[in-house]
Amino acid sequence: MTTPFTLSLFKTLRVISLLLSPLLLGSCSSIQVSQDYDATAHFNDIKTVQWLDDADQVEPKAATFAAKNPLIAKRIHQAITIELPQKGITFVDQNPTGYVTYHLETFSKKRGSQVTTSFGFGSFGRYGGFGFQTYPDGDYYDQEKLVIDLFNAEKKLIWRGISTRYIEEHLAPEELTQRIQEGVKKLLEQYPPNAAKP
């Protein structure tokens, strides 16, 4: 039999569930970044760059990605050419002191931060009442991984920045551009490594 107390309780629990959902989903949409680098490299010597030639790239190649996704590749190129000068690195036509390239890939990840909520009534220990339980959802979601590689004049890899982010579907072109710019900016905030900063 449904009582006013039961209806009120269900309404309260539903509100709690709705309030928790955006917080849990929000953790998927944040950008996570990391880096790796050659501790012996002279990062201060990298003042000018060119895009790394296709022949010198390894799979997954930026050129391959650009052939399949030219509009997204153009946005990534623009974002990198905007952000690198903020690091004192400019693009030149000849005699660069370094090279840069990128690649972007997608992968599936188990939804560990998303939780499913269940409620139950009954007896708990010495007290009666209701229970509130959360447990991981078994679903998977897609993430994108953007990698930017920086090479020295001898085309030796000296720095790699990685950013991962939850893929939001059906974004408007303006939103996609903004998302790529944010990802590149946050990724390159790591450069140069702390060990190389004056």
C-alpha positions, -999 to 999 in steps of 0.1 A, spaced: 0 0 0 13 34 -10 14 59 18 22 96 18 55 88 35 64 63 8 56 88 -20 75 115 -2 105 92 2 105 82 -35 104 119 -45 133 127 -22 154 98 -35 147 107 -71 159 143 -65 191 129 -49 196 107 -79 191 136 -104 215 157 -84 242 131 -84 240 122 -121 256 154 -136 283 152 -110 292 117 -119 289 123 -157 310 155 -153 340 135 -141 340 118 -175 341 150 -195 372 166 -178 405 167 -197 433 146 -182 469 153 -193 503 137 -188 537 140 -203 570 121 -209 603 136 -219 640 131 -223 656 145 -192 689 151 -210 673 172 -238 680 209 -241 645 223 -243 656 259 -243 673 253 -277 638 247 -293 628 281 -306 616 273 -341 597 243 -355 583 228 -386 557 200 -390 575 167 -390 576 152 -425 551 123 -433 580 100 -440 595 105 -405 562 99 -387 553 66 -372 519 50 -369 494 64 -361 505 92 -384 491 127 -384 490 125 -422 468 94 -421 444 110 -396 443 142 -417 434 123 -448 404 107 -431 394 137 -409 406 169 -427 383 193 -408 393 180 -373 430 179 -384 427 215 -395 414 225 -361 443 207 -343 468 223 -366 454 258 -359 453 251 -321 489 240 -320 501 270 -342 483 293 -317 496 277 -285 533 270 -294 541 307 -298 529 312 -262 558 289 -253 583 310 -273 583 286 -302 574 298 -337 569 280 -370 594 287 -398 599 277 -434 635 265 -431 663 257 -406 641 248 -376 655 239 -343 628 213 -338 598 195 -352 563 188 -341 536 164 -350 505 149 -334 481 120 -336 445 115 -324 429 82 -316 398 69 -298 393 40 -275 367 25 -253 369 26 -215 349 9 -188 327 34 -171 342 32 -136 331 67 -125 295 63 -135 275 45 -108 241 29 -107 220 37 -77 196 13 -60 173 18 -31 157 -9 -8 134 -12 22 138 -36 50 157 -43 82 193 -32 86 210 -44 117 189 -35 147 170 -8 129 144 -7 102 144 17 74 157 20 38 191 14 22 210 35 -4 236 16 -25 258 26 -54 279 3 -76 299 7 -109 280 5 -141 293 -21 -165 289 0 -196 318 14 -217 322 49 -231 345 64 -257 375 86 -250 398 104 -274 435 106 -269 454 135 -284 492 131 -285 516 160 -294 553 151 -300 582 175 -301 615 166 -317 649 182 -317 668 193 -348 680 158 -353 644 146 -353 648 128 -320 617 127 -298 623 147 -267 588 155 -254 554 139 -256 522 154 -242 490 133 -239 455 145 -232 424 122 -229 388 133 -228 353 119 -229 339 121 -264 308 142 -267 286 133 -297 269 156 -321 288 188 -312 283 219 -332 314 230 -352 320 259 -329 318 236 -298 342 212 -315 367 239 -323 365 252 -287 370 216 -273 401 210 -294 416 244 -285 410 237 -248 426 202 -251 457 215 -269 461 244 -245 459 223 -214 482 197 -229 509 222 -239 507 239 -204 530 211 -193 557 222 -217 586 227 -210 589 201 -183 594 215 -148 629 200 -148 638 222 -178 621 254 -166 645 281 -154 
